[in-house]
């Protein structure tokens, strides 16, 4: 399972990086064109859609890495059997939400039919809104791939608070950089 999770992580990371670069290029182009007085008619609409796509796909990546907002402190205060139940309930609620979102997303895509973007009539609204069901399924896969690790952590003891670990690592790096600068 670890190999599948690593491949999936790399896939979502690659999609997120490509989308970040694309958003950066489009926003930069929009700025430059406006600066020279030749605004791009499609810029606002496309940049908004790309930012939505980035949010959805990066959200699935964050879910896989356990980087979403959680209640690790609350869950950690529970006895082991309740920690496992809390983790299971949380995952079930998340999967249910994204399953409903995927189904409704498919219905939205179907309803859009032949609608196109206002500024780019060659681009279908079905294409732009397909992110909803696709990313919802990716989010469910992320949750399912992470669930065994979460249950194992809940059995073993307190859940790992990824945000806290990352904050401490950044704090340590900053402290080391400060010490390095002052010793010069």
Long-range contacts (C-beta under 8 A, 24 or more apart in sequence): 1-145, 1-148, 4-145, 5-64, 5-145, 5-146, 8-64, 8-141, 8-142, 8-145, 9-61, 9-64, 9-65, 12-57, 12-58, 12-60, 12-61, 12-64, 12-138, 12-142, 13-61, 15-57, 15-61, 16-54, 16-57, 16-58, 16-61, 19-50, 19-53, 19-54, 19-57, 19-58, 20-54, 22-50, 23-47, 23-50, 23-51, 23-54, 26-50, 41-119, 42-117, 42-119, 42-120, 44-119, 45-117, 45-118, 45-119, 45-120, 46-117, 46-119, 46-120, 49-117, 49-128, 52-131, 53-131, 53-135, 56-131, 56-132, 56-134, 56-135, 56-136, 56-139, 57-131, 57-135, 57-138, 59-135, 59-139, 60-135, 60-138, 60-139, 60-141, 60-142, 61-142, 63-94, 63-139, 63-142, 63-143, 63-146, 64-142, 64-145, 64-146, 65-162, 66-146, 66-149, 66-150, 66-160, 66-162, 67-162, 67-163, 70-159, 70-161, 72-158, 72-159, 72-160, 72-161, 72-164, 73-161, 75-154, 75-159, 76-158, 76-159, 76-161, 80-154, 80-155, 80-157, 83-154, 83-155, 83-159, 84-151, 84-154, 84-155, 86-154, 87-147, 87-150, 87-151, 87-153, 87-154, 87-159, 88-151, 91-143, 91-147, 91-150, 94-139, 94-143, 95-140, 95-143, 95-144, 98-136, 98-137, 98-139, 98-140, 98-143, 99-136, 99-140, 101-132, 101-133, 101-136, 102-132, 102-133, 102-136, 102-137, 102-140, 103-133, 104-132, 105-129, 105-130, 105-132, 105-133, 105-134, 105-136, 106-133, 108-132, 109-133
